[in-house]
């Protein structure tokens, strides 16, 4: 059970880092909604890997939380 808690913490930290690594727009104007007007951008290389890893970890996190909840009882 302790392993699940540690795994959930590790997954959450990595998930936060991956979300912060994803760049949506360049410059400070992107923070306030400005930036490029490009609607669709194709992901390539490392950006695609970060995107896929974020999805996988976003699915793994609630699964670990549910397993942790079930096994505590």
Biotite code that builds the C-alpha atoms (Angstrom):
import biotite.structure as struc

atoms = struc.array([
    struc.Atom([0.000, 0.000, 0.000], chain_id="A", res_id=1, res_name="UNK", atom_name="CA", element="C"),
    struc.Atom([2.854, 2.364, 0.739], chain_id="A", res_id=2, res_name="UNK", atom_name="CA", element="C"),
    struc.Atom([4.218, 1.660, -2.741], chain_id="A", res_id=3, res_name="UNK", atom_name="CA", element="C"),
    struc.Atom([0.988, 2.919, -4.312], chain_id="A", res_id=4, res_name="UNK", atom_name="CA", element="C"),
    struc.Atom([1.176, 6.157, -2.336], chain_id="A", res_id=5, res_name="UNK", atom_name="CA", element="C"),
    struc.Atom([4.780, 6.740, -3.384], chain_id="A", res_id=6, res_name="UNK", atom_name="CA", element="C"),
    struc.Atom([3.923, 5.907, -7.002], chain_id="A", res_id=7, res_name="UNK", atom_name="CA", element="C"),
    struc.Atom([1.039, 8.368, -6.925], chain_id="A", res_id=8, res_name="UNK", atom_name="CA", element="C"),
    struc.Atom([3.294, 11.135, -5.595], chain_id="A", res_id=9, res_name="UNK", atom_name="CA", element="C"),
    struc.Atom([5.932, 10.435, -8.250], chain_id="A", res_id=10, res_name="UNK", atom_name="CA", element="C"),
    struc.Atom([3.308, 10.382, -11.028], chain_id="A", res_id=11, res_name="UNK", atom_name="CA", element="C"),
    struc.Atom([1.809, 13.653, -9.811], chain_id="A", res_id=12, res_name="UNK", atom_name="CA", element="C"),
    struc.Atom([5.182, 15.438, -9.707], chain_id="A", res_id=13, res_name="UNK", atom_name="CA", element="C"),
    struc.Atom([6.119, 14.199, -13.184], chain_id="A", res_id=14, res_name="UNK", atom_name="CA", element="C"),
    struc.Atom([2.663, 15.170, -14.480], chain_id="A", res_id=15, res_name="UNK", atom_name="CA", element="C"),
    struc.Atom([3.046, 18.721, -13.174], chain_id="A", res_id=16, res_name="UNK", atom_name="CA", element="C"),
    struc.Atom([6.487, 19.021, -14.781], chain_id="A", res_id=17, res_name="UNK", atom_name="CA", element="C"),
    struc.Atom([5.216, 17.715, -18.127], chain_id="A", res_id=18, res_name="UNK", atom_name="CA", element="C"),
    struc.Atom([2.285, 20.127, -18.099], chain_id="A", res_id=19, res_name="UNK", atom_name="CA", element="C"),
    struc.Atom([4.624, 23.023, -17.398], chain_id="A", res_id=20, res_name="UNK", atom_name="CA", element="C"),
    struc.Atom([6.934, 21.925, -20.233], chain_id="A", res_id=21, res_name="UNK", atom_name="CA", element="C"),
    struc.Atom([4.185, 22.125, -22.814], chain_id="A", res_id=22, res_name="UNK", atom_name="CA", element="C"),
    struc.Atom([4.564, 25.412, -24.620], chain_id="A", res_id=23, res_name="UNK", atom_name="CA", element="C"),
    struc.Atom([1.357, 26.864, -26.033], chain_id="A", res_id=24, res_name="UNK", atom_name="CA", element="C"),
    struc.Atom([2.553, 30.227, -27.271], chain_id="A", res_id=25, res_name="UNK", atom_name="CA", element="C"),
    struc.Atom([5.737, 32.225, -27.243], chain_id="A", res_id=26, res_name="UNK", atom_name="CA", element="C"),
    struc.Atom([6.497, 35.287, -25.212], chain_id="A", res_id=27, res_name="UNK", atom_name="CA", element="C"),
    struc.Atom([4.810, 36.975, -22.292], chain_id="A", res_id=28, res_name="UNK", atom_name="CA", element="C"),
    struc.Atom([1.780, 37.818, -24.431], chain_id="A", res_id=29, res_name="UNK", atom_name="CA", element="C"),
    struc.Atom([0.825, 34.138, -24.391], chain_id="A", res_id=30, res_name="UNK", atom_name="CA", element="C"),
    struc.Atom([0.243, 34.302, -20.648], chain_id="A", res_id=31, res_name="UNK", atom_name="CA", element="C"),
    struc.Atom([-2.469, 36.933, -21.122], chain_id="A", res_id=32, res_name="UNK", atom_name="CA", element="C"),
    struc.Atom([-4.122, 35.321, -24.132], chain_id="A", res_id=33, res_name="UNK", atom_name="CA", element="C"),
    struc.Atom([-2.089, 37.016, -26.832], chain_id="A", res_id=34, res_name="UNK", atom_name="CA", element="C"),
    struc.Atom([0.626, 35.513, -28.959], chain_id="A", res_id=35, res_name="UNK", atom_name="CA", element="C"),
    struc.Atom([0.253, 33.724, -32.240], chain_id="A", res_id=36, res_name="UNK", atom_name="CA", element="C"),
    struc.Atom([-3.093, 33.429, -34.010], chain_id="A", res_id=37, res_name="UNK", atom_name="CA", element="C"),
    struc.Atom([-2.353, 29.950, -35.285], chain_id="A", res_id=38, res_name="UNK", atom_name="CA", element="C"),
    struc.Atom([-5.288, 27.644, -34.509], chain_id="A", res_id=39, res_name="UNK", atom_name="CA", element="C"),
    struc.Atom([-3.702, 24.234, -35.113], chain_id="A", res_id=40, res_name="UNK", atom_name="CA", element="C"),
    struc.Atom([-0.104, 23.228, -34.701], chain_id="A", res_id=41, res_name="UNK", atom_name="CA", element="C"),
    struc.Atom([1.193, 19.756, -35.465], chain_id="A", res_id=42, res_name="UNK", atom_name="CA", element="C"),
    struc.Atom([3.234, 18.186, -32.679], chain_id="A", res_id=43, res_name="UNK", atom_name="CA", element="C"),
    struc.Atom([6.586, 16.737, -33.658], chain_id="A", res_id=44, res_name="UNK", atom_name="CA", element="C"),
    struc.Atom([9.533, 15.131, -31.928], chain_id="A", res_id=45, res_name="UNK", atom_name="CA", element="C"),
    struc.Atom([9.937, 15.812, -28.233], chain_id="A", res_id=46, res_name="UNK", atom_name="CA", element="C"),
    struc.Atom([6.731, 17.854, -28.097], chain_id="A", res_id=47, res_name="UNK", atom_name="CA", element="C"),
    struc.Atom([4.749, 14.820, -29.261], chain_id="A", res_id=48, res_name="UNK", atom_name="CA", element="C"),
    struc.Atom([6.495, 12.618, -26.673], chain_id="A", res_id=49, res_name="UNK", atom_name="CA", element="C"),
    struc.Atom([5.712, 15.086, -23.866], chain_id="A", res_id=50, res_name="UNK", atom_name="CA", element="C"),
    struc.Atom([2.078, 15.283, -24.999], chain_id="A", res_id=51, res_name="UNK", atom_name="CA", element="C"),
    struc.Atom([1.683, 11.486, -25.064], chain_id="A", res_id=52, res_name="UNK", atom_name="CA", element="C"),
    struc.Atom([3.397, 11.057, -21.694], chain_id="A", res_id=53, res_name="UNK", atom_name="CA", element="C"),
    struc.Atom([1.096, 13.700, -20.194], chain_id="A", res_id=54, res_name="UNK", atom_name="CA", element="C"),
    struc.Atom([-1.980, 11.813, -21.384], chain_id="A", res_id=55, res_name="UNK", atom_name="CA", element="C"),
    struc.Atom([-0.669, 8.491, -20.079], chain_id="A", res_id=56, res_name="UNK", atom_name="CA", element="C"),
    struc.Atom([0.196, 9.934, -16.669], chain_id="A", res_id=57, res_name="UNK", atom_name="CA", element="C"),
    struc.Atom([-3.112, 11.808, -16.489], chain_id="A", res_id=58, res_name="UNK", atom_name="CA", element="C"),
    struc.Atom([-4.850, 8.446, -16.886], chain_id="A", res_id=59, res_name="UNK", atom_name="CA", element="C"),
    struc.Atom([-2.483, 6.638, -14.498], chain_id="A", res_id=60, res_name="UNK", atom_name="CA", element="C"),
    struc.Atom([-2.966, 9.160, -11.682], chain_id="A", res_id=61, res_name="UNK", atom_name="CA", element="C"),
    struc.Atom([-6.687, 8.540, -11.001], chain_id="A", res_id=62, res_name="UNK", atom_name="CA", element="C"),
    struc.Atom([-6.187, 4.798, -11.459], chain_id="A", res_id=63, res_name="UNK", atom_name="CA", element="C"),
    struc.Atom([-3.523, 4.852, -8.749], chain_id="A", res_id=64, res_name="UNK", atom_name="CA", element="C"),
    struc.Atom([-5.799, 6.960, -6.548], chain_id="A", res_id=65, res_name="UNK", atom_name="CA", element="C"),
    struc.Atom([-8.673, 4.478, -6.913], chain_id="A", res_id=66, res_name="UNK", atom_name="CA", element="C"),
    struc.Atom([-6.405, 1.491, -6.263], chain_id="A", res_id=67, res_name="UNK", atom_name="CA", element="C"),
    struc.Atom([-4.950, 3.233, -3.231], chain_id="A", res_id=68, res_name="UNK", atom_name="CA", element="C"),
    struc.Atom([-8.460, 3.936, -1.918], chain_id="A", res_id=69, res_name="UNK", atom_name="CA", element="C"),
    struc.Atom([-9.654, 0.366, -2.487], chain_id="A", res_id=70, res_name="UNK", atom_name="CA", element="C"),
    struc.Atom([-6.632, -1.284, -0.897], chain_id="A", res_id=71, res_name="UNK", atom_name="CA", element="C"),
    struc.Atom([-6.648, 0.909, 2.203], chain_id="A", res_id=72, res_name="UNK", atom_name="CA", element="C"),
    struc.Atom([-9.949, -0.609, 3.378], chain_id="A", res_id=73, res_name="UNK", atom_name="CA", element="C"),
])
